[in-house]
Amino acid sequence: MITLITGGARSGKSRFAQEMAATAAAASGKRVLFVATAEAGDEEMRQRIEAHRKQRPDCWRTLEVSSNVGSAIRREISDAQLVIIDCVTLLVSNVLGGFLSADGVHVDVPSAEAAVTREIDGLLDCLKNTPADFLVVTNEVGLGIVPDNEVGRAYRDLLGTANQRLATAADSVYLLVSGLPLRLKP
């Protein structure tokens, strides 16, 4: 079972995914693997990561990985039967970052697109061929204004395409708005 959970920033996506996982684990005894894609690039992000760590139950295992997520899950899944991936938003950002110009103003879009496609291909292969249930968290970034710079537009487009592919593969999709889940699929 693949569940995609999307929404805007601070819409309650991660909390909703964690509540779903906690409920499933309590009801069935499923062991949980939490896959965190964030990188601590500065002190503020390090503090956010630490706060997120404290919110998770101690019995959940955590895998921190910034790219090649599908293969990392396969290596580390062990006895986990439920996997939370939080989040694709940062995963795409991590991959895109490898294709920025030295000044961070320009991006090699064709190369970044190929790399993100490979990343999502690997993740989808893992989701479809690993004997576990998956809760995949991502941001919906296509509802706002068109970014005023090349990198922002490339990021929005790459994440939007990744989200579409994940939603197509998912058995269920939820959109979180102001902490409220709206079921989009089925």
N, C-alpha and C positions, 0 to 999 in steps of 0.2 A: 504494500500500500504506500503510495507516494502522495503526500499532502503538501501543497505549496501555500505559503502564507505570505501575503504581500500587503503593502500599505505604505503610507507616508512615514516620515521620520516621527518618532515618538507616538505612533498610532497604537502601540500595544502588541506589535507582532511577536516579539521575543517572549513577552509574558504569556501570551496566548499559546505559543508553541510549548513553553515549559509547563503550563497548566495541562495541556493535552497529554504531554509525555508523563507527567506525574500521575494523572488519572489512569492512563493506560498501564503504567508500571504498578500502581496500587491494585488495579483490578486483575491483572494477569501475571504479575511478578516479572514482567519483561525488564531486562537490564538495559540501561540507557548509556549511549555514547554521545557526548556533546562535542560537536566539531565547531571550533571557533576559528574564524578566518581573519580576525583583526590583527593588525601589527601595531605595536606601540612605537609610533614614529616620534612622539613627543610626550611630555609629562602629563598633559591633560588626557591623552589617549591611554596612557598607562593607567591612570586613575580610573578611567571608564572600564577598562578591561578588568581591573581588580574588583570594582563594584559588581560587575557581571559575574565574576567567579564566586563571589560571596552569596549571590542569589540562587545558585544551583545547589541541589542536594548533594551532600558528601558522598552518597552512594553512586552517583553518576561519575563515569570516567570522562575525562576531557582530553581531546586531541586538538592541539593548536597547530594549524597548518595554513599557510597563506597562498598556496597554489598546489596544483596536482592533487586536488582534494579527493577525487575518485580513487586513485591508486593508494593514497594514504589511508582512506577508510578501509579498503580491502586488506591492507597490511595490518591494521590496528583493530579491526572489528571484534576479534576474539569471540566472546560469548554474548555480545550486545545484540539485542533483538529489535531495538528502537534507536534510531539515530536522528539527532537534531543537527541540522547544518545552519549555523547562524554567523555570517549570512553571505548570500550570493552577491549582495551589493558591494561588500568589501572585497570579495574574491575578484570580481571584475575590475575593481579599482587597483588591486594588487597587480593583476596581469597587465593592465593598461600602463601602469607606472613604469614598466620596463621599456616602453616605447616612446617616452617623452624626450624632447630635445633637452640639451644641457640646461637651458634656461627655464624649462618647464612650460613653455608657451606653445610649442607645436608638438604634434604627435604623428608618428608613422602609422596612419590609419590602416592601410592594407595589412601590415605586419601585426598590428594590435588586433585587428579583426580575426586574422588567422589564428593567433594565439588564444583569444577568447573562445573561438569556435572549438579549438582542440580541448581547452579546459572544460567547456560545457559538454562536449562529446564524451570525454572521460567520466565526467560526473553522471551523465545520463546512463552510460553503460553500467556504472556502479549501481545506480538506483534500480535499474531494471534487472540486474543479474546478481544481486547480493540478497541473501535470505534474511531481510530485516524490513521493518517499516521505517519510512523516512518522513520527517517534518523538515521542510526546506523553507527558510526565511529569506525574504528579499524585499527591497524597496521598490515602490512604483514611483519612478521619477519622471514620467511622461505627462503629468497633469499640470505642471507649472509652465512658466515662460520658457521660450527657447533661449538656451544659454547664449551669452554674448561673446563666447570665445570658442576657438577650435577644439580645445581639449574637453571643455564641458559638453559641447555638442557630440563629440565622438563618444564620450562616456555614456551620455544619455542613450544614444543609439545602440551601443554595444550591450548595455544592460537591458534595454527594452527588448532586443532580439533574444538575449539569453532568457529573459523572463517568459517570452512567448513560447520558446522551445520547452521550457520547464513546465509551463501551464498545460501545454499540449500533452506532455507525457504523464502529468499528474492524474491521479484518480479523483482527487478533490482539491479545490482551490478556495481559499478564503481571502477576502479583502477586509483589512482592519481599518476602521474609521473612528477616531476618537475613542479607541478602546473597545469598540463594538465590532464583532465579526459578522460579515455578510458572506454567506455561502454563494460562490459563483459557479461551482462545478461540483458534482453533477447537478 
